[in-house]
């Protein structure tokens, strides 16, 4: 809860990856708040009040996951909305001649996106979601101690660089520092 809030303000990419991990942790604990308390919340050195707040946060996420039908897989609507916001900003940046470095970074990344979509057989995901899926998959591989091929490392490095650029622009946009008022006609 505290980490999510902090990441949401400072780095939207880290926030999304963190929330995907939280969804998986909730699933790994069978959407059972007692297991989550034991396996996650109790591991933190929290005051009673903070532990209560964190428990309530997990309970609200569990409730949302059930209501939205993402108990087994998929993402919460609030997380999907953030991906949509990033995708919209991505399109806006691509179409604005004032951001040639962003477009260049994207076009360096595009072949990897196309390759990932082809390998996954999933052309329904947008470019941004495909990038996050790759980054999250890499995180899971690292957590499992598995090795990646040099080609995969190269792809992830480029995707990371691109997403970091998008996250930077997202933060500027969130602070109303990206586009001046004359640009938003």
N, C-alpha and C positions, 0 to 999 in steps of 0.2 A: 504494500500500500504506500508506504513512505518512499520506497525505492521507485515504484511506478510513477508516482507524482513528480519526484525529482527528475527522473529520466524524461518524462513527458515535456518538462520545461526546458531541459538542457540539450537533449538529443533524441529526436523523434525516432530515429532508426533503432537506437538502443532500447527505447520504450517498446516499440513493436516486438522486437526479439524477446524482450523480457516478458511481455504479456503472453506471447506464444508459449514461452517456457512455463509461465504460471498456469495456463490452461492445461498443459501436459502434466504438470505436477498435481493439479486437482484431479485429472483423470487417473493418474497413477495411484492416487489415494481413494479411488472409487467414489469421488464426490462426497466423501464422508468427512464431515467437519471434525469429528473426534480423531480420526487418523491424521488429518491435516494439523490439528493442534499438537499431537504427539510428534509427528515427523517433521514439521516445519516451524510452527509458531513457537513451540517450547524450546527450540534450538537457539532462539534469540534471547538475549538478556534484556527483557522488557519489563517495564513497570506493569502492574495489574491493569491500569487504565489503557496503556498502549497495547497490551496483549488482547484486551477486550476489543479495541478498535480494529486490530488486525484480524481477529476472529470474525467480527462483523463484516469486514471487507471480503474475506474469503467466503463467508456465507452468502453475501450478495452476489458474488461471482458464480457460486454454485447454483444459486437460484436462477440467474440469467442463463447459465449454460443449459439448465433443464428447460426453461421456458423457450429458449431459442433452438432446442434440439441439437446441441453440439456436445452432448455428453461423451460421445465416442470419437468424434473428429470434427474438424471445422473450427471456425473462429467466432467469437462473440461479435455482435453487431457493432459495438463501440470500437473494437479493433478493426473490423472491416471498414468502418467509416474513416478511420485514420489512414488506412491504405488508399481509400478513395480520395481523400484530401491530398495525399502525396501524388497520386496519379494525375489529379487535376492540376496541381502546381507544375508537375512534370510537363504536361501538355502546354501549359501557359509559357513556361520557360523555353520550350522548344520552338514555339511560334513567335517569340520575341527576339528580334535581331540584336537586342542589347545584351544577350547572353550567349555569345558564340562559344565561349569556353565550356559552358554547360552542354551545348549541342555536341561539341567535339567529344566530350567525355562520354556522352550517351552513345554516339556512333562508334566509339571504341569498344563499348560494352555490348552493343546490339548483337554481334555475331555469337557471343556467349549465351545471350538470352535465347536466341533462335535455336542454338544447339541444345540448351536445357529443355526447351519446349518440345523439341523433336524427340529427345531421349525419353522424356516423361510421357510423351504422347498426349500432351495437354495443351492445346492452343487456346483454351478458354480463359486462362489466367492472363491478366494484363502484364505488361513489362515490369512494372514495379513489384507486383506480387511475386512474379517469377524470381526476381532478384532476392526478395526476402526469403523465399522458399530455399533458394540456394544457400544463403547465409545461415539460415536456421539449420539446414541439413549439415552444414560444415560445423556449426556449434555442437550438434549432436555427435558427429563423428569424433570431434576432439574430446568430448566428455567420455566417450566410449574408448578412447585411446587408439582409434583406428587411423591408419595412414591414408593420405590422399596422394593421387598421382601428381606429377609435376604439372600436367596440363590442367588438372582441377585446381591446383594451387594458383596457377596463373589466372585462371578464370575468376576465382574467388577474389584474388587481389584486385582485379579490374572492377569487378562488381562492387567490392567494398569501397573502392575509391569513388565510383559513380554515386553510390548510395550516400556516402559521406558528403559529397557535393550537394546532393538533393537535400539532405538533412540540414546542411548549413543554410541553404536558401529557404527552407521551411521555417527555420528559426527566425531568419530575417523577416520573412513574410508575416510570421506570427506576431512579431514586434512592430509591424507596419513600417519596416525599413527597406523592403525590397523594391516595391514599385512606388514611385511618387504619385501624388494625386492626379497629375495630368495624364499619367499612363492608364488610369482606370476609367476611361470614358465608356 
